């Protein structure tokens, strides 16, 4: 039933680019119209077949529903790509759709500057819907499923629910409202800075969703505007902070947003990396300080938040730039935001646990307790986070090896695996780097990367647990 409702919403989204294409007389409006009709028919059929009342889902059903929903939505969202004027293959259409709905931002489309407006809008809408979807999932589903340490936010989420608004659905509506306001403000700022209305709307959606789809092959570099770059930095940072804290601020409680340790760590790491990149450009590349700050901060924030916009090829910034950007890919933003990656709170949990262990080594009989946000970290959360890091490393290694076995060179294979499982967008090197494209990769590599994107977006365990024998035992 839930999947049917989501498909119905997706079909309504398809109507928007259909209207745009029809307004300018582009024939692709028929593709969107037919795709919307098919998606709506299937969606309503599922709703009618399983009813709208339903019963409370148990944990196993929630795991199945979450993974199945993202996979089914991706398949139906690929229909316009497969049958549009672009004529993408089934593999390319699914890859583009998965990259969009998981807000990864990797693309196989060449010639975006001349692509049909409906397709450009559809890419932006996919990332925008995927962004708000991941926020709701991180708040309502992952804490309940106790995935990768997300249970750390279960009590915090329920307390916030009691303090901010009385019912869970009102919290979802409140966060969606904030998401829409942020998107509108970002689009308005882009328009005021020189983008036309169409470009501003699409980039507003993909900036707040930290998705990174653009209307040009050159991404944000197409506009060559310092003002636009700094607006994007602000929008990407806004999308990477916890939306529950925005909701509390809207209720008049600004203290959590200012004092939250996750927010502080994110801003500190992003600011430090941006400063290092800016110094590299200033000292090694000879840029003036303002331009160095512009390009350094933009590209660092873009990669760390998993947005994937590009203004220049940071692979050409010197020997230190490549490893720095490579490790930034994995960090990500805050839990409960649109960003991706490992997430800041998991590094904080490990740091706190390691610091406690060091104290135990020095004072074996002392009692030391790890804390996160001034709260004691339960042992099960530490175990869950450690398990997440282990599984993340194994999945990344296996995906890298599989891509290398398909004939990709080391840099391309490793960075493609990283950008897929961390949902970043561009990789490293001349093929899949910020100046490249994923179109030339073998079809099997694109399917493997699509699986990696799904794994990364759904926090690994949500998908992998479905392949365990124990899960299916009655």
C-alpha positions in Angstrom: 0.0 0.0 0.0 2.8 2.4 0.9 4.6 1.7 -2.4 1.3 2.3 -4.2 1.0 5.8 -2.6 4.6 6.6 -3.4 4.1 5.6 -7.0 1.0 7.8 -7.2 3.1 10.7 -5.9 5.8 9.9 -8.4 3.2 9.9 -11.3 2.1 13.4 -10.2 5.7 14.5 -10.4 6.0 13.2 -14.0 3.1 15.5 -14.9 5.2 18.6 -14.2 7.8 18.0 -17.0 5.0 16.8 -19.2 3.4 20.3 -18.9 6.7 22.1 -19.5 7.4 20.1 -22.6 3.9 20.5 -23.9 4.1 24.3 -23.3 7.1 24.6 -25.6 5.8 22.0 -28.1 8.5 19.3 -27.4 7.3 15.8 -28.2 8.7 14.3 -25.0 5.5 15.5 -23.2 3.9 12.4 -24.5 6.6 10.2 -23.0 6.0 11.8 -19.6 2.2 11.6 -19.9 2.2 7.9 -20.8 4.8 7.2 -18.1 2.7 9.1 -15.5 -0.4 7.2 -16.6 1.3 3.8 -16.3 2.9 4.7 -12.9 -0.5 6.0 -11.6 -2.3 2.9 -12.7 0.1 0.6 -11.0 0.2 2.8 -7.9 -3.6 3.0 -7.5 -3.9 -0.7 -8.2 -1.6 -1.4 -5.3 -3.5 1.0 -3.0 -6.8 -0.6 -3.9 -5.5 -4.1 -3.7 -4.0 -3.7 -0.2 -6.3 -1.0 1.2 -5.6 2.3 2.9 -6.2 1.2 6.5 -3.5 -1.4 6.9 -1.9 -2.7 10.1 1.1 -1.6 12.0 4.3 -2.8 10.2 6.7 -5.0 12.1 10.4 -4.6 11.8 10.9 -7.2 9.0 8.1 -5.6 6.9 9.7 -2.2 7.4 13.1 -3.5 6.1 11.4 -5.1 3.0 9.2 -2.0 2.4 12.1 0.4 2.6 14.3 -1.4 0.1 11.5 -2.4 -2.2 10.1 1.2 -2.3 13.4 2.7 -3.4 14.0 0.0 -6.0 10.5 0.2 -7.5 10.4 4.0 -7.5 13.8 4.0 -9.3 12.5 1.5 -12.0 9.4 3.6 -12.7 11.3 6.9 -12.6 13.6 5.5 -15.3 10.7 5.2 -17.9 11.0 8.9 -19.1 14.8 8.5 -19.5 14.4 5.2 -21.5 11.7 6.5 -23.9 12.6 10.2 -24.2 14.4 11.9 -27.1 17.7 11.0 -25.5 17.1 7.3 -26.2 19.0 6.0 -23.2 19.5 2.3 -22.9 17.7 0.4 -20.1 21.0 0.3 -18.2 21.7 4.0 -18.6 18.1 5.0 -17.8 18.1 2.9 -14.6 21.6 4.3 -13.6 20.4 7.9 -14.2 17.2 7.3 -12.2 19.0 5.6 -9.3 21.6 8.4 -9.2 18.8 10.9 -9.1 16.5 9.4 -6.5 19.5 8.6 -4.2 20.8 12.2 -4.7 24.1 10.8 -5.9 24.5 13.0 -8.9 26.5 10.8 -11.2 25.3 11.0 -14.8 25.6 9.2 -18.1 23.9 11.9 -20.1 26.2 13.8 -22.5 25.0 17.2 -23.9 22.9 18.5 -21.0 23.1 22.0 -22.5 20.9 20.8 -25.4 18.8 18.3 -23.5 15.0 18.6 -23.5 13.8 20.9 -20.7 11.4 18.2 -19.4 14.3 15.8 -18.9 16.3 18.4 -17.1 13.4 19.2 -14.8 12.7 15.6 -14.2 16.3 15.0 -13.0 15.9 17.9 -10.6 12.6 16.7 -9.3 13.9 13.2 -8.7 16.7 14.5 -6.6 14.4 16.9 -4.8 11.9 14.1 -3.9 14.8 11.8 -3.0 16.2 14.4 -0.6 13.0 14.9 1.4 12.5 11.1 1.3 15.8 10.4 2.9 15.1 13.0 5.7 11.8 11.3 6.5 13.5 7.9 6.4 16.3 9.0 8.7 13.8 10.4 11.2 11.0 7.9 11.2 12.4 4.5 9.9 16.1 4.1 10.5 16.0 4.8 14.3 13.2 2.2 14.6 15.2 -0.3 12.6 18.4 0.4 14.7 20.5 0.7 11.6 24.1 1.7 11.9 23.8 3.5 15.2 20.7 5.5 14.1 18.9 4.3 17.2 20.9 7.0 18.9 18.3 9.4 17.5 15.3 7.4 18.5 14.8 9.1 21.9 15.9 12.4 20.5 13.3 12.2 17.7 10.5 11.3 20.0 11.4 14.1 22.4 11.5 16.5 19.6 8.1 15.2 18.5 6.6 16.0 21.9 8.2 19.4 22.2 7.7 20.7 18.7 4.4 19.3 17.4 2.0 16.8 18.8 1.9 14.2 16.1 4.4 12.5 13.9 2.7 13.4 10.6 2.8 17.0 11.7 6.5 16.8 12.1 6.8 15.4 8.6 4.6 18.2 7.3 6.7 20.7 9.2 10.0 19.4 7.8 8.5 19.3 4.3 7.4 22.9 4.7 10.9 23.9 5.7 12.4 22.0 2.8 10.1 23.8 0.4 11.0 27.2 1.9 14.7 26.5 1.7 14.3 25.4 -1.9 12.4 28.5 -2.8 14.8 30.8 -1.1 17.8 29.1 -2.8 16.1 29.3 -6.3 15.2 32.9 -5.7 18.8 33.7 -4.8 20.1 31.9 -7.9 17.6 33.9 -10.1 18.7 37.2 -8.5 22.4 36.2 -9.1 21.9 35.8 -12.9 20.4 32.4 -13.6 17.2 32.3 -15.6 14.0 31.1 -13.9 14.2 27.5 -15.2 17.9 27.1 -14.2 17.3 28.6 -10.8 14.4 26.3 -10.0 16.3 23.2 -11.0 19.5 24.2 -9.1 17.5 25.3 -6.1 16.0 21.8 -5.9 19.3 19.9 -6.4 21.3 22.2 -4.0 19.0 21.8 -1.0 18.7 18.1 -1.8 22.5 17.9 -2.0 22.1 16.0 -5.3 24.2 18.0 -7.8 22.3 17.5 -11.0 22.8 20.5 -13.2 21.5 21.9 -16.5 24.9 21.9 -18.1 27.8 19.5 -18.7 30.1 22.0 -17.1 27.9 21.9 -13.9 28.1 25.2 -11.9 31.2 26.1 -13.8 28.9 27.0 -16.7 27.8 30.1 -15.0 31.3 31.3 -13.9 29.9 33.5 -11.1 31.4 34.0 -7.7 28.0 35.0 -6.3 26.3 31.8 -7.6 29.1 29.7 -6.1 28.8 31.2 -2.7 25.0 30.9 -2.8 25.5 27.2 -3.6 27.9 26.8 -0.7 25.2 28.2 1.7 22.5 26.0 0.2 24.6 22.9 0.4 25.5 23.5 4.0 21.8 24.2 4.9 20.8 20.9 3.3 23.5 19.0 5.3 22.3 20.1 8.8 19.6 18.2 10.8 16.2 19.3 9.7 14.7 18.4 13.1 16.8 21.2 14.6 15.4 23.6 12.0 12.0 22.6 13.1 12.9 23.2 16.8 14.3 26.6 15.8 11.1 27.4 14.0 9.3 26.7 17.3 11.6 29.3 19.0 14.2 26.9 20.4 17.5 28.0 18.7 19.8 26.5 21.3 20.0 22.9 19.9 21.0 24.2 16.4 23.8 26.3 17.9 25.1 23.7 20.5 24.6 20.4 18.7 28.0 18.6 18.6 27.2 17.1 15.2 26.6 20.5 13.7 29.8 21.9 15.3 31.9 19.0 14.0 30.5 19.3 10.5 31.2 23.0 10.3 34.7 22.6 11.8 35.7 19.8 9.4 34.2 21.5 6.3 35.7 24.9 7.3 39.2 23.4 7.9 39.2 21.4 4.6 38.0 24.5 2.7 40.7 26.6 4.2 43.4 24.0 3.3 42.1 23.8 -0.3 42.0 27.6 -0.6 45.6 27.8 0.6 46.6 25.2 -1.9 45.1 27.2 -4.7 46.6 30.4 -3.4 50.1 29.2 -2.9 50.5 26.4 -5.5 48.2 27.6 -8.3 48.8 31.3 -7.9 45.1 32.4 -7.6 44.3 35.5 -5.7 43.0 34.9 -2.1 39.3 35.6 -3.0 39.3 33.3 -6.0 41.1 30.6 -4.1 38.5 30.8 -1.3 35.8 30.7 -3.9 36.9 27.6 -5.7 38.3 25.9 -2.6 35.3 26.3 -0.4 32.8 25.4 -3.2 34.4 22.2 -4.3 35.2 21.0 -0.7 31.6 21.6 0.5 30.3 20.0 -2.7 32.2 16.8 -2.3 31.9 16.5 1.5 28.2 17.0 1.5 27.8 14.6 -1.5 26.3 17.2 -3.7 28.7 16.7 -6.6 28.6 20.1 -8.2 31.9 21.2 -9.9 33.4 24.5 -11.0 36.9 23.1 -11.8 38.8 19.9 -12.0 40.3 19.6 -8.5 42.3 16.6 -9.7 44.7 19.2 -11.2 45.2 21.1 -8.0 48.4 19.3 -7.0 49.4 16.0 -5.4 47.7 16.7 -2.1 44.3 17.5 -3.5 43.4 14.1 -4.8 43.8 12.2 -1.5 42.1 15.1 0.4 39.0 15.0 -1.8 39.0 11.2 -1.8 38.7 11.1 2.0 36.2 13.9 2.0 33.9 11.8 -0.1 33.3 9.4 2.8 32.6 11.9 5.6 29.2 13.3 4.6 26.9 15.6 6.6 24.7 15.2 9.6 22.1 12.6 10.3 18.6 13.7 9.5 19.8 15.8 6.6 19.7 15.3 2.8 23.5 14.7 2.7 25.1 11.3 2.4 28.3 9.5 3.3 29.2 7.9 6.6 27.8 10.8 8.6 29.5 12.9 11.2 27.9 11.4 14.2 29.5 8.0 13.6 32.9 9.5 13.6 32.0 11.2 16.9 30.8 8.0 18.4 34.1 6.2 17.4 36.2 9.1 18.7 34.4 9.1 22.0 34.7 5.4 22.4 38.4 5.5 21.4 39.1 8.3 23.9 37.5 6.2 26.6 39.6 3.3 25.7 42.8 5.3 25.9 41.8 6.5 29.4 41.2 2.9 30.4 44.7 2.0 29.3 46.2 4.7 31.5 43.9 4.1 34.4 42.8 0.4 34.3 40.6 0.7 37.4 38.9 4.0 36.4 35.3 4.3 35.2 35.0 6.2 32.0 31.9 6.6 30.0 31.7 7.7 26.3 29.3 10.6 25.6 27.6 12.1 22.5 25.8 15.4 22.8 26.2 15.2 26.6 24.4 11.9 26.7 25.9 8.5 27.5 26.4 6.3 24.5 24.9 2.9 25.0 27.2 -0.1 24.2 24.7 -1.3 21.6 25.1 2.0 19.7 28.9 1.7 19.7 28.7 -1.9 18.5 26.2 -0.9 15.8 28.5 2.0 14.6 31.6 -0.3 14.6 29.6 -2.9 12.6 28.6 -0.1 10.1 32.2 0.9 9.5 33.2 -2.7 9.0 30.4 -3.5 6.5 31.0 -0.2 4.8 34.7 -1.0 4.3 33.9 -4.5 3.0 31.2 -3.4 0.6 33.5 -0.6 -0.7 36.4 -3.1 -1.2 34.3 -5.6 -3.0 32.7 -3.0 -5.3 36.2 -1.6 -6.1 37.5 -5.1 -6.9 34.4 -5.9 -9.0 34.8 -2.7 -11.1 38.5 -3.4 -11.5 37.7 -6.9 -12.8 35.6 -5.2 -15.5 38.7 -3.5 -16.9 38.6 -0.1 -15.2 41.9 1.4 -14.1 42.7 1.7 -10.4 41.8 5.3 -9.9 38.6 5.0 -11.9 37.5 1.7 -10.1 38.3 2.9 -6.6 36.8 6.4 -6.9 33.8 5.1 -8.8 33.1 2.7 -5.9 33.6 5.4 -3.4 31.4 7.9 -5.2 28.6 5.3 -5.6 28.5 3.9 -2.0 29.0 7.4 -0.5 26.5 8.9 -3.0 28.8 11.8 -3.9 28.6 12.1 -7.7 31.9 12.7 -9.4 34.9 10.5 -8.8 38.6 11.1 -9.5 40.7 10.9 -12.7 40.0 11.9 -16.3 37.2 9.5 -16.9 34.8 9.9 -13.9 36.3 13.0 -12.3 34.6 16.4 -12.1 35.4 17.0 -15.8 34.3 13.5 -16.9 31.2 11.4 -17.2 30.1 7.8 -16.4 28.7 7.2 -19.9 31.7 5.3 -21.1 31.7 2.7 -18.3 30.6 -0.9 -19.2 27.0 -1.7 -18.6 27.9 -4.2 -15.8 29.8 -1.4 -14.0 26.8 0.8 -14.1 24.6 -1.9 -12.6 27.1 -2.5 -9.9 27.3 1.2 -9.2 23.5 1.4 -9.1 23.5 -1.3 -6.4 26.3 0.6 -4.6 24.2 3.8 -4.6 21.2 2.0 -3.2 23.3 0.4 -0.5 24.9 3.7 0.5 21.6 5.6 0.5 19.8 3.1 2.7 22.7 2.7 5.1 23.8 -0.7 4.0 22.2 -3.0 6.6 18.7 -2.1 5.4 19.4 -3.8 2.1 22.0 -6.5 3.1 19.8 -8.0 5.8 17.4 -9.1 3.2 20.1 -11.5 1.9 20.5 -13.3 5.2 18.9 -16.6 5.9 18.1 -15.6 9.4 15.9 -12.8 8.2 13.5 -15.1 6.4 13.1 -17.6 9.2 9.6 -17.6 10.6 
